[in-house]
C-alpha cells in the first residue's frame, strides 16, 4: 500500500464548514485511486477556516497527480462547503497544489474536478475532456436571458436564490435594496419626512433640515454644495469631476435645434471673441441630453405628475480655466429657434436657477440609467456570464478576470428583482421610472460602441483628452493613470501565456468568449457597436481584457461612490421634477421651484438610496488585492507585484494633488477602487 497525504483547506466565510460526507478521487499520470470517503471524524474537523490533513492509501503508485475529484453527499441535511484548496503529497515527497476557491453544494453543484495550479491554454492541455466537461456543466448553470427588450442579455435567474452557488453573495452580505434603503433612511434620521410623503418643501433652506439630521455623514463636498450649489462655477465643475463626468464634450459646431446666438451669450464671453471664434478656439463645450427626448416620464404614481426634459447646456472655459454654463435650452422644437427659449446667466434669479436644476435632473437620469447601470453594471455582467460559459478555471484569463466579476451577477439580479423592476424602488424617486427605464436603455444600446469603453478612445471622441485645453479634469487625468496601470499589468500577463499573435488566434476558448459577448450578451447593440467577434493579436487581447477590468473596477468606482457627495443636496440634483419645464422667461418664482422639486417623501427615498449605494462593503477588495492565489506562476506573481507598485505610485500622485485642492477628487484613487461591481 502507498500513502498519499491530502491537505484540505476550508474557507473562512460564514457557514463555510460542512457536516456532509466528502469523497475524494485522485487522478494521476499512472493510475486513479478509488472513490474514497474521508473519515467521518475527520469530516467534522472540516470547520470554518480549518486546514486538515488526511492520509489516502492506494494499492499502486498513481504517478504525478493531475486531477482531484471532490464530491459531497448529504447525511441528514444538505449544506454548502467552501473548499479553498487541496494539496497532495505523494509517497516520494512531491507536492501538487489544486486551487478550488468555490462552494460545493447540492444537485448539479455537488462535485468539482480540480486541476493543478498550473495555468494552461486549451491548445497546450492534455486533458481537454475535463475542460469540455467543466464548460458544459457551467453552460447549464449560466444561461442567457433577455430581461427586457433591447437590454444587454443577463443571467437566467428570477431571484438571487436561483443563482449558482459560487456567484451568490456571501451570507453576511445583504442585497435587499428595500431593507438597505429603509435602514439608510432610519440611520440618516429621515423617518419623519416620510410621513409627509407628498408635501412639498417650503423653501430651499428647508433642505438643510435633512442635512442637520445627517451631518455626521457629510463630506467636504456636501458642505460646499450647501453653501455654493447655485454658483455657476460649481455647476460647471460637476461636468468634470462629479459622478457623471462623461457628458461634457468639445463643441465645434452648434446643434441645429439649439437656438443660442452670439448676441445672447456675448456678455459671458471674456476674451473679446465672438461665439464662433470661441468655438474655433476650443473654449466651448456642450452637454447634450438628446437621449431623453421623447422618453415618457414616470407615471407610476397617479397622485403625482412627473416631467422630463432633454436640454442642451452650453459651457464655457473662462479666463480662470473654470467651466461655467452660458446658455441652457430645455426644449427641442423641430424647427430651430421656434419655441426654443434659451435661458442665460443674465436672466432673473429664478429662471436661471430652475434651468440649471433641469439640467442637473436630466444629468441624474442619464447617470443612473446609462453611465452607471448600463455602462458598468450590465456590461460587466455580460463579460462575467461569457467568462463562466467559455473559460474553464484552468485558463489564465479566467484566473485573471475572476476577481473582477465578484458579486456582479448577484447585485444585478437583486437590482432586477427589487430596484428597476415594475413597481420597484427606482419608481419611488426618479423621473425616468416606469417605462422610462426601458426607453432610455434601449436608446443607449443603439449608440453604444466597444471603443467607447476604451478610456483613452472615449476621451478623444469627446475632444477632452488634452490637459492644456481642459485643465482640472481629474476624472480624465486619474482615469488615464489607472487605465495605463491596468493595461500594463494585462500586457505582462498576456505576454507570459501568449508567445505570438498566432497563439491568440489558436485559443478557441478566448475566441468563444469574445463571440459569446458579441453575438449573445450584446446582441441588442446597434449595428455600429463594433464589439469584436474575434481577436487576432496580443494587442487586441490586451485592450479587450483591459476594458473588462477597467469597466468593472475604475469606471464603476468613478460613477458610483460619489453619489452621496453630489446627489444628497436635493436642489443640486433633483431625482425628478413635478412641474413642467418653463417655456418662457419671467413666469416662475420660488413657489414654482419648490413645487417642481421632489417632495419630502421622494427626497427621503432618494437620500437613502444614494447613501446606501455610496458605501464600500465590509472587507472590500480594492484594485490589485487578490487574496485567492488563482495565478500561481512565478512570472505572474512578479507582474502582480509590479501592478501593485504602479497603483501605489498613482495613489501617491493623487494624494499629493488632492492636498492642494479645496475639493479633493478621490473616486479614482486606486485605494478607493473596488475590484468589481458589487454595489
Secondary structure, DSSP 8 states (H G I E B T S, - for coil): -EEEEEEEEE--STT----SEEEEEEEESS-B---EE--HHHHTT--TT-EEEEEEEESS---SEEEEEEEEE-SSS---EEEEEEEEE-TTS-EEEEEEEEEE-SGGGSEEEEE-S----GGG-S-HHHHHHHHHHHHHHS-EE-SSTTS--EES-SSGGGS-GGGS--TT----HHHHHHHHHHHTT-HHHHTTTT---SSGGGHHHHHHHTGGG--HHHHHHHHHTTSHHHHHHHHHHSTTTTS-EE-SS--TT----HHHHGGG--SS--HHHHHHHT-EEEEE-GGGTT-----S-TTS--B----EEEEEE-TTS-EEEEEEE----SSTTSS--EE-TTS-HHHHHHHHHHHHHHHHHHIIIIIIIIIIIIHHHHHHHHHHHH--TTSHHHHHHGGGSTTHHHHHHHHHHHTSSTT-THHHH-TT-THHHHHHHHHHHHH--SGGGSHHHHHHHTT---TTTSTT-HHHHHHHHHHHHHHHHHHHHHHHH--SHHHHHH-HHHHHHHHHIIIIITTTS-TT----S---SHHHHHHHHHHHHHIIIIIHHHHHTTHHHHHSSGGGS-S-BSS---SSTT---HHHHHHHS--HHHHHHHHHHHHHHT---TT--BTT---S-----HHHHHHHHHHHHHHHHHHHHHHHHHTT-SS---TT-GGG-BSS---
